[in-house]
Amino acid sequence: MEMALEKGMCSMKISVDNGIADEGKDNSNNIFSVLIVDDCSVIRTIHKMFMTNLGMEVQVANDGKEAIELHRSGASFELILMDMEMPIMNGPEATRELRATGVNSPIIGITSCTSEPAIRVFMEAGLNDCVEKPLTIEKISHFLPPIKTNTKDDN
């Protein structure tokens, strides 16, 4: 998918095949909360739908500064998905700041950048992992709670 936006251009291949039905959501426990930080509204929307379909509670931020402000206002998340290249405050800066303020939640870099030095800088900022777009369950599964699949067995 490629779409022109007000502040530039973003493109992303979409691959959605999660095999999970809405009735597979388990809301009996605390809902797993995810913060998606990305300047591209299309990617934010896709990632939000992806995580919501897995039964996650999702909040979004347009850039690293908004992510920092959410944390300072008392918000906390079990997982943070952080884009690398954003205006105002980029992913490495935001990750460093979040870690400096005591955020221990996993922070996963989600990027289309393939530059090894840039990814190394991002990882050194305090990421737990960095994966290439498009986002898939397989790429981040070890950071997610067990996902109830769509089966006929109710146990």
C-alpha positions as CSV (number, residue, x, y, z in Angstrom):
1,M,0.0,0.0,0.0
2,E,1.3,3.4,-0.8
3,M,-0.4,6.6,0.2
4,A,0.4,10.3,0.1
5,L,0.0,12.1,3.4
6,E,0.1,15.7,4.5
7,K,3.7,15.5,5.9
8,G,5.2,13.3,3.3
9,M,5.0,9.8,2.0
10,C,4.9,6.4,3.7
11,S,4.7,3.0,2.1
12,M,4.2,-0.5,3.6
13,K,3.4,-3.9,2.3
14,I,0.5,-5.4,4.2
15,S,0.3,-9.0,5.2
16,V,-2.6,-9.9,7.5
17,D,-3.3,-13.5,8.2
18,N,-3.6,-13.9,12.0
19,G,-6.1,-16.7,11.9
20,I,-7.7,-15.4,15.1
21,A,-11.4,-14.7,15.4
22,D,-12.9,-12.0,17.7
23,E,-14.4,-14.6,19.9
24,G,-10.8,-15.8,20.6
25,K,-10.2,-12.7,22.7
26,D,-9.7,-13.4,26.4
27,N,-10.9,-10.4,28.4
28,S,-11.2,-12.2,31.7
29,N,-7.8,-11.1,32.8
30,N,-6.2,-7.7,32.7
31,I,-6.0,-6.6,29.1
32,F,-2.5,-6.4,27.6
33,S,-1.8,-2.8,26.7
34,V,0.3,-1.7,23.8
35,L,1.6,1.8,22.8
36,I,2.2,2.3,19.1
37,V,4.5,5.2,18.3
38,D,4.7,6.1,14.6
39,D,4.4,9.3,12.6
40,C,2.6,7.6,9.6
41,S,-1.2,7.5,10.3
42,V,-1.6,4.6,7.9
43,I,0.9,2.5,9.7
44,R,-0.5,3.5,13.1
45,T,-4.0,2.4,11.9
46,I,-2.8,-0.9,10.5
47,H,-0.7,-1.7,13.6
48,K,-3.6,-0.7,15.9
49,M,-6.1,-3.0,14.0
50,F,-3.5,-5.8,14.0
51,M,-3.0,-5.6,17.8
52,T,-6.7,-4.9,18.6
53,N,-7.6,-8.1,16.6
54,L,-5.3,-10.0,19.0
55,G,-7.3,-8.7,21.9
56,M,-4.8,-6.0,23.0
57,E,-5.7,-2.6,24.3
58,V,-4.0,0.0,22.1
59,Q,-3.0,3.6,22.5
60,V,-1.1,5.6,19.8
61,A,1.4,8.4,19.7
62,N,2.4,10.4,16.6
63,D,6.0,10.7,17.7
64,G,8.5,10.1,20.5
65,K,7.6,13.3,22.3
66,E,4.0,12.2,22.6
67,A,5.1,8.8,23.9
68,I,7.2,10.5,26.6
69,E,4.2,12.8,27.5
70,L,1.9,9.8,27.9
71,H,4.4,8.1,30.2
72,R,4.8,11.3,32.3
73,S,1.0,11.6,32.6
74,G,1.0,8.2,34.3
75,A,0.2,5.9,31.4
76,S,2.0,2.5,31.3
77,F,2.1,-0.3,28.8
78,E,3.1,-3.9,28.7
79,L,4.6,-3.4,25.2
80,I,5.8,-0.4,23.2
81,L,6.1,-0.5,19.4
82,M,8.4,2.3,18.3
83,D,9.1,3.6,14.8
84,M,12.7,4.7,14.3
85,E,12.4,7.7,12.0
86,M,9.9,10.4,13.2
87,P,9.8,14.2,13.3
88,I,9.9,16.1,16.6
89,M,11.5,13.2,18.5
90,N,12.8,10.0,16.8
91,G,12.7,6.5,18.0
92,P,16.2,6.3,19.5
93,E,15.8,9.6,21.4
94,A,12.4,8.5,22.7
95,T,13.6,5.1,23.7
96,R,16.6,6.6,25.6
97,E,14.3,9.0,27.4
98,L,11.8,6.4,28.3
99,R,14.5,4.1,29.7
100,A,16.0,7.1,31.6
101,T,12.7,7.8,33.3
102,G,12.4,4.2,34.4
103,V,10.3,2.5,31.8
104,N,11.1,-1.2,31.9
105,S,8.4,-2.5,29.5
106,P,9.7,-4.1,26.3
107,I,10.3,-1.6,23.5
108,I,10.4,-3.1,20.0
109,G,11.7,-1.0,17.2
110,I,9.5,-1.3,14.1
111,T,11.3,0.1,11.1
112,S,11.7,0.0,7.3
113,C,15.3,1.1,7.6
114,T,17.8,-1.6,6.6
115,S,21.0,0.4,7.6
116,E,22.9,-1.8,10.1
117,P,24.6,1.2,11.8
118,A,21.3,3.0,12.2
119,I,19.6,-0.1,13.7
120,R,22.6,-0.6,16.0
121,V,22.2,2.9,17.3
122,F,18.4,2.3,17.8
123,M,19.2,-1.0,19.7
124,E,21.8,0.7,21.9
125,A,19.2,3.3,22.9
126,G,17.5,0.6,24.9
127,L,15.4,-1.5,22.6
128,N,14.6,-5.1,23.5
129,D,14.4,-6.0,19.8
130,C,14.1,-4.3,16.4
131,V,12.1,-5.8,13.5
132,E,11.5,-4.8,9.9
133,K,8.1,-3.7,8.7
134,P,5.6,-5.2,8.0
135,L,4.7,-6.2,11.5
136,T,3.8,-9.9,11.9
137,I,2.9,-12.0,14.9
138,E,5.9,-14.2,14.4
139,K,8.3,-11.2,14.7
140,I,7.0,-10.1,18.1
141,S,5.3,-13.3,19.5
142,H,7.8,-13.7,22.3
143,F,6.8,-10.3,23.7
144,L,3.0,-11.0,23.6
145,P,0.9,-12.9,26.1
146,P,-0.4,-16.3,24.9
147,I,-2.8,-15.8,22.1
148,K,-6.0,-17.9,22.2
149,T,-6.6,-19.2,18.7
150,N,-9.9,-19.9,17.1
151,T,-10.7,-23.5,18.0
152,K,-13.8,-25.4,18.8
153,D,-12.4,-26.5,22.2
154,D,-13.8,-24.1,24.8
155,N,-11.2,-25.3,27.5
